[in-house]
Amino acid sequence: MTHRIQIDDEVREATREEAAAIDSAHVAAAAQAQQEKDKAASVASARTKLAALGLTEAEVTALLGA
């Protein structure tokens, strides 16, 4: 993929190093977003399982802290 960079009023093609850094940043951002999504799903699953064991919402919140 070709990346274009704008610095002040100058727009130019990214160098190979700059393009690699941009691609790496995109991959890292996607991985972080997936980790956050997975964590939220795990917390929701834990809440459901704890409620099924008979814990109140206050007890679940006290255990999970959220």
C-alpha positions in Angstrom: 0.0 0.0 0.0 1.3 3.4 -0.9 1.3 5.9 2.0 1.3 9.7 1.5 2.6 12.0 4.2 1.8 15.7 4.7 4.3 17.9 6.5 3.2 21.5 6.6 2.1 22.2 3.0 4.2 19.5 1.5 2.6 16.2 0.5 4.9 13.4 -0.5 5.2 9.6 -0.8 6.3 7.9 2.4 9.7 6.3 2.5 9.9 2.5 3.0 10.8 3.1 6.6 7.9 5.5 7.2 5.5 3.2 5.4 6.7 0.3 7.6 6.2 2.4 10.7 2.7 3.4 9.6 1.8 -0.3 8.9 3.2 -1.4 12.2 1.2 1.3 14.1 -2.0 0.1 12.3 -1.3 -3.5 13.3 -0.6 -2.5 16.9 -3.7 -0.5 17.1 -5.9 -3.3 15.8 -4.3 -5.8 18.2 -4.9 -3.4 21.2 -8.6 -2.9 20.1 -9.0 -6.7 19.9 -7.5 -7.1 23.4 -9.9 -4.6 24.8 -12.8 -6.3 23.1 -11.8 -9.7 24.4 -11.4 -8.3 27.9 -14.9 -6.8 27.9 -16.3 -10.1 26.7 -14.5 -11.9 29.5 -15.8 -9.6 32.1 -19.4 -9.9 30.7 -19.0 -13.7 30.8 -17.7 -13.7 34.3 -20.6 -11.5 35.5 -23.1 -13.9 33.9 -21.5 -16.9 35.5 -21.3 -15.3 38.9 -24.9 -14.2 38.7 -25.9 -17.8 37.8 -24.2 -19.0 41.0 -26.6 -16.8 42.9 -24.4 -13.7 43.7 -26.1 -10.4 43.8 -25.0 -7.5 41.5 -23.3 -5.8 44.4 -21.3 -8.9 45.2 -20.3 -9.4 41.6 -19.2 -5.7 41.4 -17.2 -6.2 44.6 -15.4 -9.2 43.2 -14.8 -7.7 39.7 -14.3 -4.1 40.7 -16.3 -2.9 37.8 
